[in-house]
Amino acid sequence: MKSMSSPASLAAVLLLAAAWLASPVSAQTQSPAAAPQTSQAPAAAPAPAIAAPAAPAAPAATPPAAAKSEAVSIGVPGMKELSPWVMFLSADVVVKAVMIGLALASLMTWTVLIAKSIELSVASTKLRSALKKTAEARSLAEAQMALGGKEGILPSFLAAALREARMSAGLSSDAGIKERAASSFQEIVRAEARRIRIGMGVLATIGSTSPFVGLFGTVWGIMNSFIGISKSQTTNLAVVAPGIAEALLATAIGLVAAIPAVIIYNHFSRVTKSYLELVSRASGAAARLLSRDLDRSHGSVHSRAAE
């Protein structure tokens, strides 16, 4: 039994030794085959790639010519130095004449405003004072004594009434005297209305024509601007803007002259109407005094005849 077991155990040991020696070789032979499988696995199922954000595009470089033209258009000295006085000095002769004429018209408007305001204020004050002084007068003579020989519209009415009464002495018709006196009063009222409206025609003319005169200067200036554009063969703002600005300045001055003229004219129309109402009151006061004198004279004649 011992002799049979020893060869078997020896064979088992030899087999184990052969297996141990053969194991590295089999591992080395199997590793190249496994490597392709592991390298092919990602190819079979690729992982989803995350898209990286695109980098911002770099700004395009400004061409030197464009940058130069930009700098020139920004730094044009004429565009910075534009002012009403500079535009006036650089304007055409015709546009200058229009601007000067409109400036004189505006000056005339303000002169009329000051002069007419003083005139109407003084005339209204004098007439109201004269009406108060003659409110208690009983005859034309008393009214003249109350006024003290002052000049004005009411003394003119009183003088016209006394003159008509004196010239109509001996006539028996009082209606004719009153009618003739009323005619004289109307002439005085019309003359006073013409006098007090002096200067308002100038305001009406300036207010109605100044915008059109300024528009004429604008059209002329724009025509010159287009001629300059055609000569320079460019539409650059530095070339076009000064001429158009000068042209528009004429329209602006025309509006500056016209708008105040219209407003002042409307103001004086209201003030003149109020003053003429006072003149009508003075005319009525003189007519009442004349009527009293006539009635009084006829009463004294009748009383003498009764005696």
C-alpha positions in Angstrom: 0.0 0.0 0.0 2.8 2.3 0.9 4.6 1.6 -2.4 1.5 2.5 -4.4 0.7 5.7 -2.5 4.1 7.2 -2.9 4.0 7.3 -6.7 0.6 8.8 -6.6 1.6 11.5 -4.2 4.6 12.2 -6.3 2.5 12.6 -9.4 0.2 15.0 -7.6 3.1 17.1 -6.5 4.4 17.2 -10.1 1.0 18.2 -11.4 0.8 21.1 -8.9 4.2 22.3 -9.8 3.4 22.2 -13.5 0.2 24.2 -12.8 2.1 26.8 -10.8 4.6 27.2 -13.5 2.0 27.5 -16.2 -0.2 30.0 -14.4 2.0 33.2 -15.2 2.1 32.2 -18.9 -1.7 31.9 -19.1 -2.1 35.2 -17.3 0.2 36.9 -19.8 -1.5 35.3 -22.7 -5.0 36.3 -21.5 -4.1 40.0 -20.7 -3.6 41.1 -24.3 -7.0 39.7 -25.2 -8.6 41.5 -22.3 -7.0 44.8 -23.2 -8.7 45.2 -26.5 -12.1 44.5 -24.9 -11.5 47.2 -22.3 -10.4 49.6 -25.0 -13.4 48.8 -27.1 -15.9 49.3 -24.3 -15.8 53.1 -24.3 -16.2 53.1 -28.0 -19.3 51.0 -27.8 -21.0 53.2 -25.2 -19.4 56.7 -25.4 -20.1 59.1 -22.4 -22.2 62.1 -23.3 -19.9 65.1 -23.9 -20.7 68.4 -22.2 -20.5 71.3 -24.7 -18.2 74.0 -23.5 -19.5 77.6 -23.7 -18.3 79.4 -26.8 -15.8 82.1 -26.1 -17.0 85.6 -26.9 -15.9 86.8 -30.3 -13.2 89.4 -30.2 -14.4 92.8 -31.4 -13.4 93.6 -34.9 -10.7 96.0 -35.1 -11.8 99.4 -36.3 -10.2 100.3 -39.6 -7.8 103.2 -39.3 -9.7 105.2 -42.0 -13.0 104.9 -40.2 -11.4 105.8 -36.8 -9.8 108.9 -38.4 -13.1 110.1 -40.0 -14.9 109.5 -36.6 -12.3 111.6 -34.8 -12.5 114.3 -37.4 -16.4 114.5 -37.3 -16.3 114.5 -33.4 -13.6 117.1 -33.1 -14.8 119.6 -35.8 -14.4 123.0 -34.2 -17.3 124.6 -36.2 -19.8 122.2 -34.7 -18.7 123.1 -31.1 -18.5 126.9 -31.7 -22.1 127.3 -33.2 -23.9 130.1 -31.4 -26.5 132.7 -32.6 -23.8 135.4 -32.9 -21.4 133.1 -34.8 -24.2 131.9 -37.1 -25.2 135.5 -37.8 -21.7 136.5 -38.7 -21.2 133.5 -41.0 -24.6 133.9 -42.7 -25.2 135.1 -46.2 -25.8 138.8 -46.9 -29.5 138.3 -47.7 -30.0 136.3 -44.5 -28.1 138.9 -42.5 -30.4 141.6 -43.9 -33.5 139.6 -43.0 -32.2 139.0 -39.4 -31.4 142.7 -39.0 -34.8 143.8 -40.3 -36.6 141.3 -37.9 -34.5 142.5 -35.0 -35.5 146.1 -35.8 -39.1 145.1 -36.0 -38.9 143.4 -32.6 -37.3 146.5 -31.2 -40.1 148.6 -32.6 -42.7 146.3 -31.1 -41.3 146.8 -27.6 -41.0 150.5 -28.2 -44.6 150.7 -29.1 -45.5 148.7 -26.0 -43.8 151.1 -23.7 -45.0 154.3 -25.4 -48.6 153.2 -25.8 -48.8 151.9 -22.3 -47.7 155.2 -20.9 -50.0 157.1 -23.3 -53.1 155.1 -22.5 -52.4 155.1 -18.8 -52.0 158.9 -18.7 -55.1 159.5 -21.0 -57.3 157.2 -19.0 -56.2 158.8 -15.6 -56.8 162.3 -16.9 -60.2 161.5 -18.3 -61.4 159.8 -15.2 -60.3 162.7 -13.1 -62.1 165.2 -15.4 -65.3 163.1 -15.2 -65.1 163.2 -11.4 -64.6 166.9 -11.3 -67.5 167.7 -13.6 -69.9 165.1 -12.1 -71.5 167.9 -9.9 -71.4 170.7 -12.5 -74.8 172.2 -13.4 -73.8 173.9 -16.6 -71.1 174.0 -19.3 -69.6 177.1 -17.7 -69.3 175.4 -14.3 -67.7 172.4 -15.8 -65.1 174.5 -17.6 -64.4 176.3 -14.3 -64.0 173.0 -12.5 -61.5 171.7 -15.0 -59.6 175.0 -14.8 -58.9 175.3 -18.6 -57.0 172.1 -18.8 -56.5 170.3 -22.1 -58.1 167.0 -22.8 -60.9 165.1 -24.4 -63.6 166.4 -22.0 -62.6 170.1 -22.3 -62.8 169.5 -26.1 -66.4 168.3 -25.7 -67.3 171.3 -23.5 -65.8 173.7 -25.9 -67.6 172.2 -28.9 -71.0 172.4 -27.0 -70.4 176.1 -25.9 -69.4 177.0 -29.5 -72.5 175.4 -30.9 -74.7 177.0 -28.3 -73.2 180.4 -29.1 -73.4 180.0 -32.8 -77.1 178.9 -32.6 -78.2 181.8 -30.4 -81.6 183.1 -31.4 -82.8 179.9 -32.8 -85.9 178.4 -31.3 -85.2 174.8 -32.2 -83.3 173.0 -29.4 -83.4 169.7 -31.3 -81.2 171.3 -34.1 -78.7 172.5 -31.6 -78.4 169.2 -29.9 -78.1 167.4 -33.2 -75.3 169.7 -34.4 -73.5 169.3 -31.1 -73.8 165.5 -31.3 -72.3 165.6 -34.8 -69.4 167.7 -33.4 -69.0 165.2 -30.5 -68.8 162.3 -33.0 -66.0 164.0 -34.9 -64.1 164.5 -31.7 -64.6 160.8 -30.8 -63.4 159.6 -34.2 -60.3 161.8 -34.0 -59.5 160.6 -30.6 -59.9 157.0 -31.7 -57.5 157.5 -34.6 -55.0 159.2 -32.3 -55.1 156.5 -29.7 -54.7 153.7 -32.2 -51.5 155.2 -33.7 -48.8 152.4 -33.5 -51.3 149.5 -33.5 -51.1 149.3 -37.3 -47.3 148.7 -36.9 -48.0 145.9 -34.4 -50.5 144.3 -36.8 -48.0 144.5 -39.7 -45.1 143.0 -37.7 -47.3 140.3 -36.3 -48.6 139.2 -39.7 -45.5 139.5 -41.9 -42.5 138.6 -39.6 -43.0 134.8 -39.9 -43.0 135.0 -43.7 -40.0 137.3 -43.8 -38.1 134.8 -41.5 -39.3 132.0 -43.7 -37.8 133.8 -46.7 -34.4 134.0 -45.0 -34.7 130.3 -44.1 -35.4 129.3 -47.7 -32.5 131.4 -48.9 -30.1 130.0 -46.4 -31.1 126.4 -47.2 -30.6 127.1 -50.9 -27.0 128.3 -50.1 -26.5 125.1 -48.0 -27.4 122.9 -50.9 -25.2 124.8 -53.2 -22.3 124.3 -50.7 -23.1 120.6 -50.5 -23.0 120.3 -54.3 -19.7 122.1 -54.5 -18.0 120.1 -51.7 -19.6 116.9 -52.9 -20.1 115.6 -49.4 -23.0 115.2 -47.0 -20.9 115.3 -43.9 -22.7 116.9 -40.9 -19.8 119.3 -40.4 -20.5 120.8 -43.9 -24.4 120.7 -43.8 -25.2 121.7 -40.2 -23.8 125.3 -40.1 -25.8 126.5 -43.2 -29.0 124.9 -42.0 -28.6 126.3 -38.5 -28.1 129.8 -40.0 -31.2 129.4 -42.1 -33.3 128.3 -39.2 -32.1 131.2 -37.1 -33.9 133.5 -39.4 -37.2 131.7 -38.8 -36.6 131.8 -35.1 -36.0 135.6 -35.1 -39.1 136.0 -37.2 -41.2 134.2 -34.6 -39.5 136.2 -31.8 -40.6 139.3 -33.6 -44.1 138.1 -34.5 -45.4 136.4 -31.4 -45.0 139.4 -29.0 -46.4 141.8 -31.6 -49.6 139.8 -31.9 -50.0 139.5 -28.1 -49.3 143.2 -27.6 -51.7 144.1 -30.3 -54.5 142.1 -28.7 -53.7 143.7 -25.3 -53.9 147.2 -26.7 -57.2 146.4 -28.5 -58.8 145.7 -25.2 -57.2 148.7 -23.4 -58.2 151.0 -26.3 -61.8 149.7 -26.2 -62.0 150.6 -22.5 -60.6 154.0 -23.1 -63.0 154.7 -25.9 -65.9 153.8 -23.6 -64.6 156.5 -21.2 -64.6 158.9 -24.2 -68.2 158.0 -24.9 -69.0 158.8 -21.3 -67.4 162.2 -21.6 -69.4 162.9 -24.7 -72.6 162.0 -22.9 -71.7 164.2 -20.0 -71.1 167.2 -22.3 -74.4 166.5 -24.1 -76.3 166.5 -20.8 -74.8 169.7 -19.7 -75.7 171.4 -23.0 -79.3 170.1 -22.7 -79.5 171.6 -19.2 -78.2 175.0 -20.4 -80.7 175.0 -23.3 -83.7 174.1 -21.0 -82.5 176.7 -18.5 -82.2 179.4 -21.1 -85.7 178.7 -22.4 -87.1 178.7 -18.9 -85.6 182.1 -18.2 -87.1 183.4 -21.5 -90.5 182.1 -20.6 -90.3 183.6 -17.1 -89.4 187.0 -18.6 -92.3 186.7 -21.0 -94.7 185.9 -18.2 -93.5 189.0 -16.2 
